[in-house]
Amino acid sequence: MKVSRFVGLFFGLGLAVSAQAAPDPNFHIYLAFGQSNMEGQGSIENQDKSVDERFQILWSADNGSCSGKTKGKWAKATPPLAHCNNAKLGPTDYFGRTMVEKTDLQIKVGVIVVAVAGCSIQLFDKDGYQNYINSVRTTQSWMTGYINQYGGNPYGRLIEMAKKAQAEGVIKGIIFHQGETDAGDGQWPSKVKKVYDNIIKDLGLGNDVPFLAGEVLRSGSSRGANNNIAKLPQQSKNFYVVSSEGFNQALGDGQNVHFTSQEYRDFGKRYAEKMIEVLGDKIKPVSAESSSSKGPVAEESSSSVARSSSSNVRSSSSRSRHHSSDSHNPGSSTAGAIVIGNAAPSLSVGKVSFDHGYLNVPVTVASNGEVKVRLYSVLGNEVAGVSELMKPGTNNIHFAREKIPSGVYMLSVQSASSRITKRLDLSK
């Protein structure tokens, strides 16, 4: 059984926790991918070896000999973060450190890094990556070893690790540094957009996940790539450019495309500052009670999406005989949910499903009382909610389907003494 850090806090209070834990809304996950500058080419110095425990890396590479890191396991985010084959200090290092430094102490930051030196954006095209790999085997055979560290499919590995991370936290954004190889490809911006769209779809994310792309060295041999990078915001309202202005020392490795260690540190800070600016209140901590007043959602969000007195939300009651049938249903509260308190006898949630234009949430209570029902996106935003006095038996709460986009959500149902949280995949 996997229990998130958020839920783990309740063990000390003597509360019962059963089944699979929900993701911790205060564990913020960021995806990072690209080519050599995202790998990191800067020397790792003493100042880079001390990392706050709140900054974690989910190791993506197959080789597990790098500072005790193992594929699919969380570890303290000491560099390198991409892989152990020549990856060094990169922008993700100080992106994460700055996110930790400038957010609430309740927030933890996790990163997933997948990067291959010299690669084209075609390597991250889920439909055409194999054709690209076949082409570089003869022209750039050295790249094959880097690709194989991600199981021969870097995009697939990024998604695999991201799904694993979603079981423990929420994906807040994406940082990206690539384009040097594709500097002469005028179609590059649209190819990047395709990769982004696939990530959003494959992970069931919302339509507001920020994507931050860093410029290349303005004096470097690949500086023409900045013309493409400047066009990215035209592809999506979620695309932003992080400036490389002032970074002109270059690493001195003969390629004139890589930043120095200090420039990577400063670049990572710029990524973080931009991410904080874009996310705004979405990086504020969510309280243990999942209170909307503590979350990043305005009151009008829940009132406009779900009102017990409007057509957007309906409720009805039925006799407790429905409870007995739900208790054996794999969609009930005992399957894939956190149960806190004495929820088993007093509070349960039946199979959640769409019914005639509404999302139906069957809530069974043993006695009269107020029950709060909240639906959160994977980013921690409340998209629907209602508080209602319920009678003993099964009470059906309905949220208007048109107000709930396809995706993955967390459902929270709370009474005076119990709370149930469960993950809902509404993307199918």
C-alpha positions in Angstrom: 0.0 0.0 0.0 1.3 3.4 -1.0 0.6 6.2 1.5 1.4 9.8 0.6 3.3 12.0 2.9 0.1 14.0 3.4 -1.9 11.0 4.6 1.1 9.8 6.7 0.6 12.7 9.1 -2.7 11.2 10.3 -1.0 8.0 11.6 0.4 10.0 14.6 -3.2 11.0 15.5 -4.3 7.4 15.8 -6.7 7.7 12.8 -7.4 4.7 10.7 -6.2 4.8 7.0 -7.2 2.1 4.6 -6.8 1.2 0.9 -4.7 3.3 -1.5 -3.7 6.8 -0.5 -4.6 9.8 -2.6 -1.9 12.1 -4.0 -0.5 14.7 -1.6 -1.8 18.1 -3.0 1.2 19.8 -1.4 3.7 17.6 -3.3 4.3 19.6 -6.5 5.7 17.7 -9.5 7.5 19.3 -12.5 8.5 17.5 -15.7 11.8 18.5 -17.3 13.0 17.3 -20.7 15.1 18.3 -23.7 18.7 17.9 -24.9 22.2 18.5 -23.6 21.5 21.8 -21.8 18.6 20.2 -19.9 20.9 17.2 -19.1 23.3 19.7 -17.6 26.9 20.3 -18.6 28.2 22.4 -15.8 30.7 21.2 -13.2 29.2 20.1 -9.9 30.8 22.1 -7.2 30.6 21.9 -3.4 27.8 24.5 -3.2 25.7 22.2 -5.4 26.0 19.1 -3.2 23.8 20.2 -0.3 20.0 20.0 -1.1 16.9 20.7 1.0 15.1 17.4 1.8 11.9 19.0 0.3 13.5 18.9 -3.1 13.2 15.3 -4.6 14.0 13.6 -7.9 12.2 10.6 -9.3 15.0 8.9 -11.1 14.2 8.1 -14.7 17.3 6.4 -16.1 17.9 2.7 -16.1 21.3 3.0 -14.5 21.0 3.1 -10.7 24.6 3.5 -9.8 24.5 7.3 -9.6 24.6 8.6 -6.0 22.3 5.7 -4.9 19.5 6.7 -7.3 17.3 3.9 -8.7 14.8 4.1 -11.5 11.3 4.7 -10.3 12.4 5.7 -6.8 12.4 9.1 -5.1 15.7 10.5 -3.8 17.1 13.8 -2.6 17.7 15.9 -5.7 21.5 16.1 -5.7 23.1 16.5 -9.2 23.2 15.0 -11.7 19.4 14.8 -12.2 19.1 13.4 -15.8 21.4 10.3 -15.8 24.9 9.2 -14.9 26.5 9.3 -18.4 28.1 12.8 -18.5 25.1 14.6 -17.2 26.2 17.3 -14.7 24.7 20.5 -13.3 21.7 21.8 -15.2 18.8 24.3 -15.0 16.6 21.8 -13.2 18.9 21.8 -10.2 18.3 25.4 -9.2 14.8 25.5 -10.6 13.8 23.0 -7.9 15.9 24.6 -5.2 14.3 28.0 -5.9 10.8 26.6 -6.0 11.4 25.1 -2.5 13.0 28.3 -1.2 10.2 30.6 -2.4 7.2 28.4 -1.6 5.5 27.6 1.7 7.3 25.1 4.0 4.4 22.7 3.6 5.2 22.4 -0.1 7.5 19.7 -1.4 8.9 19.8 -4.9 9.6 16.8 -7.1 11.2 16.7 -10.6 11.4 14.1 -13.3 14.2 14.8 -15.8 14.5 13.0 -19.2 17.2 14.5 -21.5 19.3 13.3 -24.4 22.3 15.2 -25.7 22.1 16.3 -29.3 18.6 15.0 -29.9 15.9 16.5 -32.1 12.4 17.2 -30.9 11.5 14.2 -33.0 12.9 11.9 -30.3 9.9 13.0 -28.1 7.3 12.4 -30.8 5.4 9.4 -29.5 4.4 8.4 -33.1 7.7 9.0 -34.9 10.5 8.5 -32.4 11.5 5.1 -33.7 12.1 6.5 -37.2 14.3 9.2 -35.7 16.2 6.6 -33.6 16.8 4.5 -36.7 18.2 7.5 -38.5 20.7 8.5 -35.8 22.0 5.0 -35.4 24.0 5.5 -38.6 24.7 9.2 -38.4 25.1 9.8 -34.7 25.5 6.3 -33.2 26.9 7.8 -29.9 23.4 9.0 -29.1 22.0 5.5 -28.9 23.6 4.9 -25.5 21.9 7.9 -24.1 18.5 6.9 -25.5 18.9 3.4 -24.2 19.2 4.8 -20.7 15.5 5.5 -21.0 14.5 2.1 -22.3 14.9 3.2 -25.9 11.9 5.5 -25.7 12.6 8.8 -23.7 9.0 10.1 -24.2 7.6 6.8 -23.0 9.9 6.9 -19.9 8.8 10.5 -19.1 5.2 9.5 -19.2 5.8 6.3 -17.2 7.6 8.2 -14.4 5.0 11.0 -14.5 2.2 8.5 -14.0 4.1 7.0 -11.1 4.6 10.5 -9.6 0.8 11.2 -9.9 0.2 8.6 -7.3 2.0 10.7 -4.8 1.7 14.3 -5.9 0.3 16.7 -8.5 1.9 17.8 -11.7 2.1 21.6 -11.7 4.2 22.4 -14.8 6.8 21.5 -17.4 10.2 23.0 -18.1 11.9 22.5 -21.4 15.3 23.2 -23.0 15.8 21.9 -26.5 16.0 23.4 -30.0 19.7 23.7 -30.8 19.6 20.6 -33.0 16.4 21.9 -34.8 17.5 25.5 -35.2 16.9 25.4 -39.0 13.5 23.6 -38.8 10.7 26.1 -39.2 8.1 23.5 -38.1 9.8 23.1 -34.8 7.3 25.2 -32.8 4.3 23.1 -33.9 6.2 19.9 -33.3 6.8 21.0 -29.7 3.1 21.8 -29.3 2.3 18.2 -30.5 4.6 16.8 -27.8 3.0 19.0 -25.2 -0.5 18.0 -26.3 0.4 14.3 -26.0 1.8 14.8 -22.5 -1.4 16.5 -21.4 -3.6 13.8 -22.9 -1.5 10.9 -21.7 -1.4 12.1 -18.2 -5.0 13.3 -18.0 -3.9 16.9 -17.1 -6.0 20.0 -17.4 -5.8 22.7 -20.0 -3.8 25.1 -17.9 -0.4 23.4 -17.3 2.4 25.9 -18.0 5.2 25.0 -20.3 8.4 27.0 -19.9 11.0 26.9 -22.7 14.4 28.4 -22.2 16.4 30.3 -24.8 19.7 29.0 -26.1 23.0 31.0 -25.8 22.5 34.3 -27.7 26.1 34.3 -28.9 26.4 30.5 -29.5 26.6 28.6 -32.7 22.9 27.6 -32.3 21.6 31.0 -31.5 19.2 30.8 -34.5 17.1 28.4 -32.4 15.9 31.5 -30.5 13.9 32.5 -33.5 11.9 29.3 -33.1 11.7 29.5 -29.4 10.3 33.1 -29.6 7.3 31.7 -31.6 6.3 29.1 -29.0 3.8 31.4 -27.2 1.9 31.6 -30.5 1.2 27.9 -30.2 -0.5 28.0 -26.8 -1.6 30.3 -24.1 0.3 28.0 -21.7 3.7 28.5 -23.4 6.2 30.9 -22.0 9.8 31.8 -22.9 12.6 32.0 -20.2 15.3 34.5 -21.3 19.0 33.7 -21.6 19.9 37.4 -21.7 23.3 38.0 -20.1 24.4 34.4 -20.4 27.3 34.7 -22.8 30.3 33.1 -21.1 29.7 29.7 -22.6 31.3 26.6 -21.1 34.4 26.7 -23.2 34.1 23.0 -24.4 34.6 23.9 -28.0 30.9 23.7 -28.9 29.8 27.2 -27.7 26.3 25.9 -27.0 26.5 25.1 -23.3 26.2 27.4 -20.3 28.6 27.6 -17.4 27.7 26.2 -13.9 26.9 29.7 -12.6 24.7 30.4 -15.7 22.8 27.1 -15.1 22.2 28.1 -11.5 20.9 31.5 -12.6 18.9 30.0 -15.5 17.2 27.6 -13.1 16.3 30.5 -10.8 14.8 32.2 -13.8 12.7 29.2 -14.7 11.5 29.0 -11.1 10.6 32.7 -10.9 8.6 32.4 -14.1 6.8 29.3 -12.9 5.9 31.0 -9.7 4.6 34.0 -11.6 2.5 31.9 -13.9 1.1 29.6 -11.3 0.3 32.3 -8.8 -2.0 31.0 -6.1 -1.8 27.5 -7.4 1.4 27.0 -5.6 -0.1 27.8 -2.2 -0.5 24.9 0.2 -3.8 23.0 0.4 -5.0 22.4 4.0 -5.4 19.0 5.4 -9.1 19.5 5.4 -9.0 20.3 1.7 -10.7 23.6 2.6 -11.5 25.7 -0.5 -10.5 28.8 1.5 -6.9 27.4 1.8 -6.8 26.1 -1.8 -6.0 28.0 -4.9 -9.6 28.4 -6.0 -12.0 31.3 -5.6 -15.3 30.8 -3.9 -17.1 31.5 -7.2 -15.5 28.3 -8.7 -17.5 26.0 -6.5 -20.6 28.1 -6.5 -20.8 28.4 -10.2 -20.1 24.8 -10.8 -22.1 23.2 -8.0 -25.1 24.7 -6.1 -27.6 22.5 -4.4 -30.3 25.0 -5.3 -29.4 25.3 -9.0 -29.6 23.1 -12.1 -25.8 22.5 -11.8 -26.1 20.2 -8.8 -28.9 18.0 -7.7 -29.3 15.8 -4.7 -31.7 13.0 -3.8 -32.0 10.4 -1.0 -32.8 6.7 -1.1 -33.1 4.1 1.6 -30.1 2.4 3.2 -30.7 -0.8 1.1 -28.6 0.9 -1.6 -25.7 1.1 0.8 -25.6 -2.7 1.1 -25.3 -3.1 -2.7 -22.6 -0.4 -2.9 -20.5 -2.1 -0.3 -19.6 -4.9 -2.8 -19.1 -2.6 -5.7 -15.4 -2.0 -6.8 -16.3 1.6 -7.3 -17.3 2.2 -3.7 -15.3 4.0 -1.0 -13.4 0.8 -0.1 -11.7 0.6 -3.5 -8.8 3.0 -4.2 -9.7 5.5 -1.5 -8.4 6.9 1.8 -10.8 6.3 4.7 -10.1 8.4 7.7 -11.9 8.1 11.0 -14.7 5.6 11.6 -15.8 6.0 8.0 -16.7 2.4 7.3 -19.9 2.3 9.4 -20.9 6.0 9.1 -19.8 7.2 5.7 -19.2 5.6 2.3 -19.1 6.5 -1.4 -20.6 4.3 -4.0 -19.7 4.0 -7.7 -19.3 7.4 -9.3 -20.5 7.6 -12.8 -22.0 9.9 -15.5 -25.8 9.8 -15.7 -28.0 11.9 -18.0 -25.6 14.8 -18.2 -24.6 14.7 -14.6 -21.8 13.2 -12.6 -23.5 11.1 -9.9 -21.8 10.7 -6.5 -23.7 8.3 -4.2 -22.9 9.2 -0.6 -24.3 6.9 2.2 -24.5 8.2 5.8 -25.6 6.4 8.9 -27.1 9.5 10.6 -28.3 13.0 10.0 -25.5 15.5 9.4 -23.8 17.9 7.1 -21.5 16.4 4.4 -19.1 18.2 2.2 -18.4 16.9 -1.3 -15.5 18.4 -3.3 -14.0 17.6 -6.7 -10.4 18.7 -7.3 -8.3 18.6 -10.5 -4.9 17.0 -10.5 -3.4 20.5 -10.0 -5.3 20.9 -6.8 -8.0 23.2 -8.1 -11.5 22.8 -6.9 -13.8 22.4 -9.9 -17.0 21.4 -8.1 -18.3 21.4 -4.5 -21.4 21.3 -2.3 -22.2 21.1 1.4 -25.5 19.5 2.2 -27.5 18.2 5.2 -28.0 14.5 4.5 -30.5 12.0 5.9 -29.6 8.4 6.8 -29.3 6.2 3.6 -27.8 7.0 0.2 -27.9 10.6 -1.0 -27.0 11.1 -4.6 -25.1 14.3 -5.4 -25.1 15.4 -9.1 -22.6 17.8 -10.7 -23.3 19.1 -14.2 -21.1 17.2 -16.6 -20.6 20.2 -18.9 -18.8 21.9 -16.0 -16.3 18.9 -15.6 -13.8 18.5 -18.5 -12.4 15.1 -19.2 -9.4 14.3 -17.0 -8.3 12.8 -13.6 -9.7 14.2 -10.4 -9.6 13.7 -6.7 -13.0 13.4 -4.9 -13.2 14.4 -1.2 -16.3 13.5 0.9 -16.2 14.7 4.5 -18.7 14.5 7.4 -18.2 15.7 11.0 -16.2 12.6 12.0 -15.0 11.0 8.8 -13.4 11.8 5.4 -13.0 9.7 2.2 -10.7 10.7 -0.6 -10.6 8.8 -3.9 -9.0 9.2 -7.3 -11.4 9.4 -10.3 -10.4 8.9 -13.9 -13.0 10.7 -16.0 -10.9 10.8 -19.1 -12.6 7.7 -20.7 
